Amino acid sequence: MRFATWEAGGTVTAGVVSDAGLHALPDGTAVLDLVRAGLPAAREAGAAALDGPAVPVGSVRLLPPLDPPTVRDFVAFEEHVEGVVASVGDGGGVVAEWYEAPTFYFTNPYALIGAHDDVPVPPGSRLFDFECEVAVVVGRDGASLSPEQAREHVFGYTILNDWSARDLQRREMKVQLGPAKGKDSATTLGPWLVTADELEPYRDPEGFLALDMRVAVGGVEIGQDLLSNMGWPFEDLISYASRGTRVRAGDVLGSGTCGNGGCLAELWGRRGRQDPPPLRPGDVVEMTVEGIGTIRNRVVPGIELPPVRPARPRSRARKR
């Protein structure tokens, strides 16, 4: 089953997706409510909604399918790390620590945008980039889950585009913290939330979801990979996120960017030059993930802001 959230005429509605279009859930019901109710109850509510009239998908503005309490983004593709370290970091290769455990950062849940929304260039950035990912949505609260337990906590999946200002990111990470402003201007989530059972047929013998992932700019394909090339399956990511703490229903966890051109920075690192060039206003970025759908966003000019003030020099005096 596929759940979506959309806006039309100033009204936000949640519902179920079918071949005929979008079928509204009862007024006041949000997709997050269904996630927290659990998969069986969500499927029951969705089945009832399918009996109602359908609204054409093209007649509404798709919003992020749910309003998550938190968004974590992992870096689970080794090939991506190899290229990006050479472009954004210092040097090349994958550090040994990457292999020891999944790594993630918290990104901005207030910066989520819909599947077809315009994306402004972040203030001050000249190296704007996309990142092609799949996100898992947690369906049940839990703490210190084993990977086997975590698999039972999966509600579903959606596409995630972690838009990245590479020049801002590079400066931030030299301070050994971040990313921060390099990542929090926009994150696309959509087009809808696909329940876990729909994607089970794509699971390979090792337990990974072998979904084809593709990204194009201006109609020209830039990258293609399989989701099954992740270093860890999603249940390991959920388990690690819950380690010594809690995850809650509705939390979103990104896979990290796929390899083989899942972002521009990976290709810049491998080629030693900015080829393809950074994103510019007018560029249209389209991502398609097998079994989930397609998101398509146009880059537009961002706002111009004054430069950030540098830190003031201070003495090391300890007396008044």
C-alpha positions in Angstrom: 0.0 0.0 0.0 1.2 3.6 -0.7 0.3 6.6 1.5 0.6 10.2 0.4 0.0 13.7 1.7 -1.0 16.5 -0.6 -2.2 20.1 -0.7 -5.0 21.5 -2.9 -6.7 24.8 -2.5 -5.0 25.5 0.8 -6.2 22.2 2.3 -3.8 19.4 3.3 -5.0 15.9 2.9 -3.6 12.4 3.6 -4.6 9.4 1.7 -3.9 6.2 -0.3 -2.4 6.0 -3.8 -4.0 3.8 -6.5 -3.7 3.6 -10.2 -6.8 5.8 -10.4 -5.2 8.6 -8.2 -5.3 9.7 -4.6 -8.1 8.5 -2.2 -8.5 10.7 1.0 -8.4 9.3 4.5 -11.0 10.7 7.0 -10.5 14.4 7.8 -7.9 15.0 10.4 -6.0 11.8 9.7 -2.3 12.2 9.0 0.1 9.6 7.6 2.1 9.8 10.8 -1.1 8.8 12.7 -1.2 5.6 10.5 2.5 4.9 11.1 2.0 5.1 14.8 -1.1 2.9 14.6 1.0 0.1 13.0 0.9 -1.6 9.7 -2.2 -3.8 10.2 -4.3 -0.8 11.2 -2.8 1.4 8.5 -3.7 -1.2 5.8 -7.2 -1.4 7.1 -7.7 2.3 7.0 -6.1 2.5 3.5 -8.4 -0.3 2.2 -11.4 1.7 3.5 -10.2 4.9 1.8 -9.8 3.1 -1.6 -13.6 2.8 -1.7 -13.8 6.6 -2.0 -13.4 8.9 -5.0 -9.9 9.4 -6.6 -8.2 12.8 -7.1 -5.7 12.9 -10.1 -2.1 13.1 -8.8 -1.4 15.8 -11.3 -4.0 18.1 -9.9 -2.4 18.5 -6.5 0.9 19.5 -4.9 2.5 16.5 -3.3 3.9 17.2 0.1 6.4 15.0 2.0 4.4 11.8 2.8 4.7 12.3 6.5 5.9 14.8 9.1 8.7 12.9 10.9 9.8 13.7 14.4 13.4 13.2 13.4 15.5 12.6 10.3 18.8 10.7 10.4 20.9 10.3 7.3 23.5 7.5 7.1 26.4 7.0 4.7 26.0 3.3 3.9 27.5 3.1 0.3 31.2 2.4 0.2 31.5 3.6 -3.4 30.0 6.9 -2.6 32.4 7.5 0.3 35.4 6.7 -2.0 34.5 9.4 -4.4 33.2 12.1 -2.0 36.1 12.0 0.3 38.4 12.9 -2.6 36.0 15.8 -3.5 34.7 17.2 -0.2 37.2 15.8 2.3 41.0 15.7 2.4 42.7 12.9 0.5 41.0 9.8 -0.8 40.0 6.3 0.1 37.6 5.0 2.8 38.8 5.4 6.4 38.9 2.1 8.4 36.4 3.5 10.9 33.7 3.6 8.2 33.7 -0.2 8.2 33.3 -0.6 11.9 29.7 0.7 12.3 27.1 2.7 10.4 27.6 6.5 10.6 24.8 9.1 10.5 24.0 12.7 11.3 20.7 14.4 12.2 19.3 16.6 9.5 16.6 19.3 9.5 13.0 17.9 9.7 11.7 21.5 9.1 13.4 21.6 5.7 11.5 18.7 4.1 10.0 19.5 0.7 7.7 17.6 -1.7 8.3 15.4 -4.7 7.9 18.2 -7.2 8.7 21.4 -5.2 11.3 23.9 -6.4 14.6 23.9 -4.5 16.4 27.3 -3.9 20.2 27.3 -4.0 21.4 27.8 -0.3 22.7 31.3 0.5 26.3 31.6 -0.4 26.7 28.3 -2.1 28.3 27.9 -5.6 28.7 24.1 -5.4 25.1 22.8 -5.1 24.5 19.0 -5.4 21.9 16.3 -5.1 22.1 12.9 -3.3 20.0 10.0 -4.4 18.8 7.9 -1.5 16.1 5.6 -0.1 14.8 6.2 3.4 13.2 3.8 5.8 10.3 4.9 8.1 10.3 3.3 11.6 6.9 1.9 12.4 7.2 1.1 16.2 9.0 2.7 19.1 12.0 0.7 20.4 15.3 0.9 22.3 18.6 -0.9 21.8 17.0 -3.2 19.2 18.9 -6.1 17.6 18.9 -6.2 13.8 16.4 -9.0 13.9 14.1 -7.0 16.2 14.6 -3.9 14.1 13.3 -5.6 10.9 9.9 -5.9 12.7 10.0 -2.2 13.3 10.0 -1.2 9.6 6.8 0.5 8.3 7.9 1.4 4.8 10.2 3.2 2.4 10.3 6.4 0.4 12.8 8.3 -1.8 15.1 10.9 -0.1 17.2 13.6 -1.9 19.7 15.1 0.5 20.4 18.4 -1.3 24.0 19.5 -0.4 26.0 22.7 -0.6 29.4 21.1 -1.0 31.4 24.3 -0.5 29.7 25.0 2.8 30.0 21.3 3.8 33.7 21.3 3.1 34.4 24.3 5.4 32.2 22.9 8.2 33.8 19.5 8.2 37.3 20.9 8.5 36.2 21.9 12.1 35.5 18.2 12.8 31.8 18.8 13.2 28.9 18.7 10.8 27.6 18.7 8.2 25.3 21.6 9.2 24.3 24.4 6.9 25.8 22.5 4.0 22.9 20.1 4.4 19.9 21.8 6.0 18.4 23.9 3.3 16.2 21.2 1.7 15.6 17.5 1.7 13.1 16.0 -0.7 10.9 13.2 0.6 8.4 11.3 -1.6 6.6 10.8 -3.7 4.8 8.6 -1.2 5.4 6.1 1.6 5.4 2.5 0.3 4.7 -0.1 3.0 7.3 -2.7 3.6 5.3 -5.7 2.3 5.2 -4.2 -1.2 9.0 -4.3 -1.5 9.5 -7.8 -0.1 9.6 -9.4 -3.6 12.8 -7.3 -4.3 14.7 -8.8 -1.3 17.9 -10.7 -2.4 19.3 -13.8 -0.8 21.4 -11.7 1.6 18.4 -9.9 2.8 19.0 -6.6 1.0 16.4 -4.8 -1.2 17.7 -5.0 -4.8 16.0 -1.9 -6.0 17.3 -0.1 -9.1 18.1 3.6 -8.4 18.6 6.2 -11.1 19.2 10.0 -11.1 19.1 12.4 -14.1 19.7 16.1 -14.6 17.9 17.8 -17.4 16.9 14.4 -18.8 20.5 13.1 -19.0 21.2 10.1 -16.7 24.0 10.9 -14.2 24.0 7.8 -12.0 22.6 4.3 -11.5 23.1 1.8 -8.7 21.3 -0.9 -6.7 20.0 -0.3 -3.2 21.4 -3.7 -2.3 24.9 -2.3 -2.6 24.5 -0.8 0.9 27.1 -1.9 3.3 24.4 -2.7 5.9 20.7 -3.5 5.5 18.1 -1.1 6.9 17.5 -3.3 10.0 21.2 -2.7 11.0 20.7 1.1 10.5 17.7 1.1 12.8 19.4 -1.1 15.3 22.4 1.2 15.4 20.2 4.3 15.7 18.4 2.8 18.7 21.7 1.6 20.4 21.6 3.0 23.9 18.7 5.2 23.1 15.3 5.2 21.4 13.8 5.3 18.0 10.1 6.3 17.6 7.4 5.5 15.1 7.7 8.0 12.2 11.5 8.5 12.4 13.1 8.6 9.0 16.5 7.1 8.4 18.2 7.7 5.0 20.4 5.1 3.4 23.0 7.6 2.4 23.8 8.3 -1.3 24.1 5.4 -3.7 27.3 4.9 -5.7 28.1 5.2 -9.4 27.0 8.8 -9.8 24.4 9.1 -7.0 25.7 12.6 -6.5 27.9 15.0 -8.4 30.6 15.2 -5.7 31.4 11.5 -6.1 32.1 12.0 -9.8 34.1 15.2 -9.1 36.3 13.2 -6.7 36.9 10.4 -9.2 37.5 12.6 -12.2 39.5 15.3 -10.5 37.3 18.1 -12.0 33.7 19.4 -11.7 32.2 17.2 -14.4 29.2 17.3 -14.6 29.1 20.9 -13.3 27.4 22.0 -10.0 23.6 22.5 -10.2 22.4 25.8 -11.4 18.9 27.5 -11.4 16.9 25.9 -14.1 18.3 22.4 -13.7 15.7 19.7 -13.1 16.8 16.7 -11.0 14.8 13.5 -11.4 15.2 10.4 -9.2 13.5 7.1 -9.8 13.6 4.1 -7.5 12.2 0.8 -8.6 9.1 -0.2 -6.6 8.7 3.3 -5.1 8.4 5.9 -7.8 9.9 9.2 -9.0 10.6 12.6 -7.6 11.4 15.6 -9.8 12.6 19.0 -8.5 13.7 22.2 -10.3 16.6 24.3 -8.9 15.7 28.0 -8.5 17.7 31.0 -7.3 18.0 31.3 -3.6 17.9 34.4 -1.4 21.0 36.7 -1.2 22.2 37.2 2.4 25.1 39.2 3.9 28.3 37.3 4.5 28.6 35.5 7.9 30.7 37.5 10.4 33.9 35.8 11.3 34.8 35.0 14.9 36.5 38.0 16.8 40.1 37.4 17.8 40.4 36.9 21.6 43.3 36.9 24.0 44.0 34.1 26.4 43.8 36.3 29.4 42.1 34.7 32.4 41.7 37.8 34.6 39.2 40.6 34.5 
